[in-house]
Amino acid sequence: MKNIKRAVHIDFHTMPGIENFGENWNAEVFAQTLKDANVEYINAFAQCNIGFSYYPTKIGIKYPTMKGDMFGSLLSACHKHGIVVTAYINVGLNHEAARRHADWLRVDKDGRIIRGDRSANFFRTMCYNTDYREYLLKIIEEICSYDVDGIFCDCMCLEPCYCDRCTSDMKNQGIDIEDGKAVLDFAYRVMLSISEDIRKIVPKDKYLFLNGMPFYDVRNYNSHIEIECLPSGGWGYDYFGAKAAYARNINKNVLYMTGRFQSSWGDFGGYKTKASIENDFFDALCNNVGVSLGDHMHPANNLIADIYSDLRDIYKIIKTYEPWTDGCNYISEIGVLTDSGGVLSKSYMGLSRMLSELKYSFDIIHKDMDFDRFSVLILPDDMRVDNELANKLKNYLSMGKKIISSGFSGLNIEETDFALSEWDFKYKGKDSSNSPYFHFTNTPPNIADMDWAIYKPGIRMEKSDTNTVLADYIVPYFDRKWDGLHGYFYTPPKCKNKESVILINSQKNVAHVSFRIFDAYYENAMYAHKIIIDELIKLFLPNPLIRAENMPSTSRITLTGKKDYYLLHVKVTYPEPRGKFDIVEEHNILPEGKTIYIRGNFNKVLRLPDKTIMESYTENGYTVIKLPQINGYGMFCLCNK
């Protein structure tokens, strides 16, 4: 199955009451607009989240004022122009079916089927453990009777359900319905079951993406992965990097599905500028994933010509890079472990931001994957260690590799001690203080010699005789609290005790930071926290893959490549906070003359796509590259031919 290129995701969620539905829409104009914009693949609307079908369905609910077969005609027109069409169906939301079948809805613990903002989307959701399941599967079978290239199933969101069917099934299985986790686990098993049923219907040679299901858990069902992220409209610019670092290790066919909107999906009048879309696509290139633009078509009109004119220019640039990017892999030397199926916490977003600012190349991998290819492994904040993982980590360390852990990571499942003897620190239990500090034993350069806030406490630990201490624990005069007389808001540092905040073990191959440093960095972005991780990585990885001199922290530098060459990606555009939104309005410019060191000896560096030869030389095992002026983004090929 071919990797997806230059995609567009077209929403078409249409409320009832559009009397001139499709009045100015034309399938041929629709397809030609996409073709002219260099689009090769689209997710197109077969059934929307309101529950309307845009083809003459015999099972579902056709849009009332639709004439003919809208989906069928666009499918035929797109195929004529060589555009791949995956049929969109919202499986988690179906408000028209919900109105007719209240018994198909998820019921919350308080017995409600309608909750929250009823002018939004998710005030009611469908239960796959009801007769809705059979209805849904028949709809998918009906859509697959068309010559579609695949199915996109949207809004597969995990929620507990206490409907009569779910409650009865849980009781029959001995599940305590007062146990919220057990109820959620039951709902999750139902979702895995419906995922399997959908995969049985959709032929193996067709694309399928189950949007909302954890990537790792449905890795055998998804043909590819689409990372949905509107960075300026709620997700934030830290979301995509962590997701991409994880997804590319599960499936080689990954897309960054950003959107043209200013605020959110369905923002008909919002367009976040051409430069902003380019910035998102540059992020995709830096992470070795494909690109997709989200749009929402007007119910009476065609696609907006000016937006697709901009997309034509952007995709023309992307297309010129493809002869080099096709078949490449992301090149990393730091592995980051997770035990989630793909729901990455704020710790992973903080880590992604931090390592990207420091110019370290990393992948996020599931604990069941092989991680021997990495020189350094990071266990961030909450990665407890079971027996199986303990054996893998022990073997990893025996190969001469290094591990950095933080917070509760490295502890056994019961949290009674560290899981491995290699963590030869004295575990003192959970840190109950809410206002602790740390002080470097030897203050790194360019940082103040002071007591630094921890912000996100984790555990307490003391050094053993053979440990190396990098930072001491500083107790505060008070914890922040109310004692009946005073609200203790002012909690200055008092003195150090016998405990430590950063320790290196006796074998010099494990370092542990006692607090949840990556979560703290996501929330507070404190420079001293980033310095901790930088110092530890420098200690364990003295000759990193990438070294950058005087590059701004906002820049992103990554490597992708294959056997014959590396691709160096340098992105210098970054968002600016404006009110509650982060905005990219124009590209940032990096002046000529910055220097980057790439480990390895390459005899030629070419700027792409024009193949201009860059000034470079080799030194101490590195290729040294003098960068030209870069407007937004630059790609460079390092080769020996």
N, C-alpha and C positions, 0 to 999 in steps of 0.2 A: 504494500500500500504506500503510495507516494506521500512524502512529507507535504504538509499544507503550506502554501505560499500566498502572501499578499491577500489576506482574507478581509471580509466585511461581515459583521454580525448585524442583521437588520431586524430590529424589533418592530412589531406592528400590533400593539395591544390597543384594541379599538373599542371604545365604549359604545353601547347601543345609542341610536338616535342620530347617526350621521346620515342625513337624508340624501346627500350627494356623494355617497361613498364611491370611490373609484372614478369619479367624474372625469378627472384629467390624467388618469393613470393609463399607461400603455406598456404592455409587456416588452415590446421591441425597444422602446425608448429606455425602459428600465435596464434591460440587458446591455444595450449599447453604451449607456452611461457607465456601467461597471466595466465593460470591456475597454473603453477609452481611458478609464482610470487605472489600467493595468491590474485589475482584480482577477484572481484565478479561482477563488473559492468564496462561497457565501453560506451563512446560516440564514435560511429564509423561512418565513412564517407559514406553517401549515395549520397550527392551532395556537392561539395566544393565551395569555394568563387570565383573560376575562372568560375564556372558555369557548370562543367562537372559532369555527373552522373556516378556512378561506378556500375551500374546495367543496363540491357538492357531496358532503358526507351522508352516508346512510345510517351512521351510528351516533355521531355527535350533533352539534348545534351549529348550523351554517349562519354566517353573519346575515342578519335579516334583509338588508338592502343590497347584498352582493348579487351581481348578475354574472352568469357564466361560471368559469373556473379560474379564479385569480392565481392560485398556487400552481395549478397545472400549466397555465399559459406562461408564467414566468419561468417555470422549470424547463419548458420546451425552448423558450427564447434563449435562456442562459446556456443550455446545452448546445444550442446551435452556434454560440460564440465560444464554446470550449470552456465555459465556467462551471466548476463543480458546485453542486447544490445539495446541502444537507438540510433536511426538513426540521424546523424548530417546532417543538411541542412543549408546553409548560405542563409538567406532570404533578407539580406540588401545588399549583394554584389553578383553579377552574371555577370561577365565581358563578358562571351560568349553571353549571351542573350542581354547584353547591346550593343555589337558590331552590333548585328542584328536588334535591336529595340531601336534606340536612343530616340524614343518617350516614352519609359518606364522609362527614367531617371529623377532624380531630377534635377531641374534647379535652379541655384543660382540667387541672385538678379540682377547680371550683365548679366544674360542670358547664363551662361556657364554650360555645362554638364560635362566638364573635367577641373579639377582644382587641383593645388597642385602637390605633388610628384608623377609623373606617373610611377615611379619604385616601388611604394608602393601599398597599397590596396585600400585606400579610395579616389582615385582621381575621382571616379564616383560612385554614389549610386542609388539604385532603388527607384522609387516612387510607393507606394502602392495604389495610387489613379488613376492609369492608367490600361491598359489591363494586365499589369504585375501581378496584383492582382489575376485575374482568372487563369493565367498561374501557379503562385506560389501555389495556393490552389489545383490545379489539380495534381501538382507534389507531394504535401504532401499526397493527397489521394492515389496516386500511391505507394508511399513509405509505407503507412499504409496497403496496400494490402499484404505486407510481414508480417511475424509473428514477427514484431518488438515489443520491450517492451516499446517504447516511441519515442518521437521526441525532438531533441535539435535544436532550432531555433537561429541562431547566427546573430550578428551584427545588432540588431534592434536599430539603432542609430537615435536619434532625430535630424533632420535638417529641416530648412525651405525649402519650395519648391515653385517655381514660374513658374512651367510648365503650359501649356495652360489649362489643366484640373483643376489643383489646383487653378489657378488664376480665371478661370471662376466660379468655385464653390464658391470661397471666395467672388467674386463680387456679385453673386446671393444671398449670405447670408448677404450682407451688411458689409463685413469685409474690412477695410482700408488696402490695401496691402502695404502702406507706414509705417504701424504700425508693427514693427518687432516682438513684443511680440504677437500680434494678429495672425500674420502669423505662428509663431511657435506653438501657441495654436491650430491652425487649423491642422497643421501637426501632432501634438500629438493626436488629436482626430482621425485622420485617422489611426494612429498606434494602438490606442486602439481598433478601429473597426476591423483591420486585426487580432489583437491578439484574439479577440472574435471569429472570423471566424475560426482561426486555432484550437482553443479549441473545437469548435463544431465538427471538423473533427477527432481530436485525441480522442479516447475513454476515458471515465473517469477513467477506470482502468489502463490506460497507463501513463507513466511518460511524462511530458511536461515541458520544461523550455524555456522561452522567454528571451534570453540573451541580455541585454541592456535596457530592459524596467524596469522602477522603481518598486522595489519589492512590495511596498505597493499597488500601483495602479493596479497591475495584480495579486494580492494575490489570487483571485478566479479562475485564469487560471493556474498558475504555480502549479505543483504537489510538487515541491521542489525548492530550491534555490542553485545555484552554484556561489560562489564568485570567479570570475576570477581575478587573481592577480599574475603577475610575479614580485615579490618584487625587485629583483636585476635589472630588465630590464625596468624601466620606471614608474611602479606603486609606488615603494618605500615601505619600511617596516612599514610605518604608515598607509597605506591604508587598510590593511586587518582588523586590530583590530576594527576600527570604523564600517566597513561594517558588521562584524560578530556580534558586539554588537547590531546592528539594525536587521539584518536578522533573528537571532534566536528568535526574538519576533514576527515575522510574520509567520514563518513556522518552524516546529520542525525538518524538514528534510533539513539540510543545509550542503553543501560541500565547503571546501576550495580547489579551483582548482588552484594550483600552476603549475609550469612547470619545466622541467629538463634543460631548456635552460640557457645559460649564459647571453644573451643580449635581445632576443625578440622571439616571435613566429616565426617559420620558420628558426630558427638558427640551421640548420642541424648539424653543427660541434661544437655546444656549449653544454657543460654538466657542471653544476655548483657544482658538488661534492655530494657525498652521505650525508655528514654531513649537507649540505645546505638544501637538501630535508627533512632530518630528522628535522631540525630546523623549517621549515614551517609546518610540520605535528605536531610538538610539540605545535606550536602556535594554530593549530586547536584544539588539545586536551584541551588546556587551555581555549579555548572559547566554548567548548562543541559542536563542529561541526565535520562533517566527513571529509575525506581526498580524494583527487583526484590529480593525476599527469598528467600534459599535456605533450604530445609527438608529434612528427611529423615524420611519416613513410616515408622512402625513396621510390620513385615511382617504383624502380626495385627490391628492396630487402625487407627482412623481418625486424621485430623489432630488435633493437640492443641488442644482448644477454647480454653483460656486464651491461648495464643499468638495464635490467630486473632482472639480478642476484642481483644487489643492492636493487632493489625494493622488491624482494622476502624477503630479510633480514629485510627490514624496515617494510613491511606489516606483517611479522611474529610477530614482536614486537607489532604492532598496534593490531593484532588479540588477543594477550595474554591479552591486557587491556580490550577488548570488554565485557567480562562477567561482569565487573564493570561499564563501561561507558554506556552500552546500557540502554536506558530509563532514563538517568540522565537529570537534568536541571541545567542551570547555576544559581548560587546563588548570588544575588546582593542586595544591599540596597540603591543605588543611581540611580535615573532615570534621563535620559537626554532627553529633548524634541526636536523633529524636526517637521516641517510642510512640509517637502519634501516627495516625493514618494520614495526616496532612493538615490537621488543624493546628497551625503553628502559633504559639503564644507570643506575647509581646517581647519575651526574652529573645526569641529568634529574630524578631524585627530589629530589636536593639543591637543584637550581635551583627546582623547583616549591615546595618548602618555603620557600626563601629569598624568592622573589618574592611568595609569598602572605603571608608575615609582613610584608613591606614594603608590601603593598597595591597592587602593580602588576598590571595585567591583561595576560595573555599567552596566546598559543596556541603549541603545538608543531606544526610543519608539516614535511612531507617536503621535501627540497631540490628536488624536481621540481615542487612547487606554486608558484603565484604568491604572492610575498610583498611586492608593491608597496604593499599596504594598510597595512603597518606603518610606524610612524615610526622605530622602533629594531629592529635585528635582533641576536640573540645567537647566537654560534657557541660552544657549550659544550665545552670540554676536549679533545675528540677529533675535531672536525669538519674533516678534511682537505678540500682544495679541488681538484677536478679542473677540466679546461678548461671544461666546460659550466657548472659552478657559478661559476667565476671570471668568466665573461662576465656571468652574471646579477648577481653581486655588484657588478661594475664599473658596470653600468647602474643598479643600485639606488642606489649612492653618487652617481651623476651627477644623480639626482633630488633631491639635498639631504638624503638620509636618512643615518642613523648606524648604525655597527656596533660591537658589543663582542664580543671574542673572548678565549679563555683557553686555557692549556695548549698543546696541539699544534694547536688550531684555527687556521685561516688558512694553515697550511703546505700546500705542494704534496704530491701523493700520495707522492713519493719522499722527503719530509721533508728536502730539501736547502736550502730557503729558503721564505720566504713566497710564496704563489702570485701575489699582486698587488703592484704597486708602491705602492699606497696604504698598505700595511703597510710604511712606509719606515723600519723599525727594523733594526738590525744583528743578524741571526740568528747565534747562537754555538753552536748544536747542543743536544743533549739535556742536561738538568741531571743530572749523575751523582752529585751530593751527595744524601744521604738525610736531612740535618738542617739545611736552609737556613732563613734568616729574611728578613724585610723590615722596612723602617722608612719610615713616611710622611714625605715631604718637608715637608708641612704637616699636622700631626696634626688630624683632624676633631674637632669638639666632642664632649664626653661619651665620650671614649675615651682610654686611657692613652697617654702619649708613651713608647713602648718599642719594642724589637725583637719582632716578632710571628712566630710559627712559620708556616711554609708548609704542612707536613704532607704534601702531595701534589705533589712537584716535577714540573715539565714541561720547559720549555726555558730556555736562557740567552739574554739579549739585551742589547744596548747601545743607547743613544740615538744618533740622528743629530743633527746640529747644530740642526735645526729642530723636534725633538720636545719634548714637555712631559713631564717626569718627575713622577710622583705618588708613587712609592715606590722606594727603593733596595734593592739586593740586599745582604744581610748574610751573610758567610761564617761558619761555625762554627769553633771551635778544632779540632774533630774531627768526623768522621762516625761514626755508630753502627756499630761493627764489633768483631771480635775480632782482635787482632794476634799472638796466641800468648802474650802476657803479660797483657794487660788486655782486658776487655770494656768498650768505650767506650759506656757508657750515658749519661753526663753530657756533653752536647755544647753548652756555652753559646755564645751569639753572640760573635763576635770583632770584626769591623770591616766596613765597607762596602767594596766594590770598585768597578770602573768600570761594573758592570752595573746594570740596572734591572729592577724587578718589574712596575711599572705605567707604561705609556707611552701618550701620545696623539700621533697623527701630525701632520705639518705642516699638513694641511688641516683638522684639528680634527674629523674625521668618523669616525675609527677609533681605538678604544682596545683595548689588549691587556694582559691579565694573564698573566704568564709561567707561572703554575702552574695545576694542575687544581683551580680554586677551588670548583667546584660539587661535585665528588667529595669534596673536603676538608670542605665544609660538611655533606654527608650523613653523613660519618664522625665529624666532630668538633664541628659546630655552633658554630664560634667566631664571636663577635660581630664581631670585626675584619674577617673575610672578608665578612660581610654588609654592613658599612659600605663596603667597597671598591665593591661592585656598586651600592649605593645612591648613592654619590657620583658614579659614572660615569653612572648613569641620570639623576640630577638635572642633570648637565652637559648631556646630550644631549636630555633631555626635561624642560625647566624648568616646563612647565605640564601635569602628568600628568592623566589622566582622573579619578583619584580621589586626594584628599588627606584624610587622617584625622588628627585631633588627639587625642593621648593615648589612642589605642586600644591595647589590649594586643596584643602580637605574636602571641598565640595566637588572636586573632579573625581571621575571614576576611571580606573585603568585596569583592564582585564586582558587575558590571553585566551584565544581559541586557536584551533588548528588541527592539523593532521600530520601524517608521517613526513611530508615533504616541506612543510612550512608552518610558521606561527602567524596568527593575525593579532596585532596589537590594536586594542580599542582604547581611544582616549576621548572621553566625554567631559565637556567643561560647562555645559548648560546645566542650570539647577533652578529649582523653584524658589520663589520669594513669597513669604507670608504676606497676604493682604486681607486684613480682617480675619474671617474664619476660613478663608481659602488659601491654599498654596498655588501660586500662579506662575506659569511660564508665558511671557508675552513676546520676548525676543531671545535670541541666543547670546550667551556669554562668549567673549573672545579671549583666548589664551595667547599672550604675546609670544613671538618667536624667541627661541633660545633656551627653553626649558630642556632638561636632560633626564632621560629615563634609561635605566640599566635593566636588561633582560638576561637572565642566566642562560648561558649557551653561546657558542661562537657561530655567528651568521655572517656571511661575507657580503650580503646585500640587503638593504632595507628599501622597500618601495612604498610610496604613498599611493593609496588606491582611491578611486579607480584609474587615475591617469598614469600610474606607474612611474612617477617622478622619483628618481633616486635620491634618498636622504643621506645627509652626512652621518656616518657611523664608523665605529672602530671597535676592536675587541680589547678587553683589559681584565686580567685576573678572572677569567672564566665567564665574563659578562660581555654582551654586546651593548655598547653605549650609543644611544641615539639622541641626536640633537633635533628637537621637534621644531617644525615650522609654526607659523601662526595658525591657530585652529579656531574656526568659527563654529562653535557648537559641538562638533564631533569630527574625529578623524580616524581612519582605518589604515594600518600600515602592515605590509607583508614582509616578514623576516624569512629569508630563504638562503640556500647555498647554491642556487642554479643561476 
